[in-house]
């Protein structure tokens, strides 16, 4: 018998033992599975809620201030100057 054959035999034997254990303790494994799923869902829900809470805290709306006519005129003049400069550079 080669080493590979012995390893295959041992692996199959372990799988048979695990299967037999699962058949004998099916109810306990089902309870464990339900608990595990419950705790995993609770973990991801907690992560989601904490991220949502952080996101809500970080979002702060800046107060809206009305722009006066002088400021608006200045902004328009800057835009006009910029567009004229681009026309000169392009030509």
C-alpha positions as CSV (number, residue, x, y, z in Angstrom):
1,X,0.0,0.0,0.0
2,X,1.3,3.4,-0.9
3,X,1.1,6.5,1.3
4,X,-1.5,8.0,-0.9
5,X,-3.8,5.0,-0.6
6,X,-3.4,5.1,3.2
7,X,-4.3,8.8,3.3
8,X,-7.3,8.3,1.1
9,X,-8.5,5.4,3.4
10,X,-8.0,7.6,6.6
11,X,-9.8,10.5,5.0
12,X,-12.8,8.3,4.0
13,X,-12.8,6.8,7.5
14,X,-12.9,10.3,9.1
15,X,-15.8,11.3,6.7
16,X,-17.7,8.1,7.8
17,X,-17.2,9.0,11.4
18,X,-18.4,12.6,10.9
19,X,-21.5,11.4,9.0
20,X,-22.3,8.9,11.8
21,X,-21.9,11.6,14.4
22,X,-24.2,13.9,12.4
23,X,-26.8,11.2,12.2
24,X,-26.7,10.4,15.9
25,X,-26.7,14.1,17.1
26,X,-29.0,15.6,14.5
27,X,-31.2,17.5,16.9
28,X,-28.2,19.2,18.7
29,X,-26.7,20.1,15.4
30,X,-29.9,21.7,14.3
31,X,-30.1,23.7,17.5
32,X,-26.5,24.8,17.0
33,X,-27.2,25.8,13.4
34,X,-30.2,27.9,14.4
35,X,-28.2,29.7,17.1
36,X,-25.3,30.3,14.7
37,X,-27.6,31.8,12.1
38,X,-29.3,33.9,14.8
39,X,-26.1,35.4,16.1
40,X,-24.7,36.0,12.6
41,X,-27.8,37.9,11.6
42,X,-27.6,39.9,14.8
43,X,-24.0,40.7,14.1
44,X,-24.6,42.0,10.6
45,X,-27.7,44.0,11.8
46,X,-25.5,45.7,14.5
47,X,-22.9,46.5,11.9
48,X,-25.5,48.0,9.6
49,X,-27.1,50.0,12.3
50,X,-23.9,51.4,13.6
51,X,-22.7,52.4,10.1
52,X,-26.1,54.0,9.4
53,X,-25.8,55.9,12.7
54,X,-22.3,57.1,11.9
55,X,-23.4,58.2,8.5
56,X,-26.3,60.2,9.9
57,X,-24.0,62.0,12.4
58,X,-21.5,62.9,9.7
59,X,-24.1,64.5,7.5
60,X,-24.6,68.0,8.7
61,X,-26.3,70.5,6.4
62,X,-24.6,73.8,6.0
63,X,-26.8,76.8,6.6
64,X,-28.0,78.5,3.5
65,X,-27.0,82.1,3.2
66,X,-28.5,84.3,0.5
67,X,-26.1,85.7,-2.0
68,X,-26.1,89.5,-2.2
69,X,-26.2,91.2,-5.6
70,X,-22.7,92.4,-5.3
71,X,-21.3,88.9,-4.7
72,X,-23.4,87.6,-7.6
73,X,-22.2,90.3,-10.0
74,X,-18.6,89.6,-8.9
75,X,-19.0,85.9,-9.7
76,X,-20.5,86.7,-13.1
77,X,-17.6,89.0,-14.0
78,X,-15.1,86.3,-13.0
79,X,-16.9,83.8,-15.3
80,X,-16.9,86.3,-18.1
81,X,-13.2,87.0,-17.7
82,X,-12.4,83.2,-17.6
83,X,-14.4,82.6,-20.8
84,X,-12.6,85.4,-22.6
85,X,-9.2,84.1,-21.5
86,X,-10.1,80.6,-22.8
87,X,-11.2,82.1,-26.2
88,X,-7.8,83.9,-26.5
89,X,-5.9,80.7,-25.6
90,X,-7.9,78.6,-28.0
91,X,-7.4,80.9,-30.9
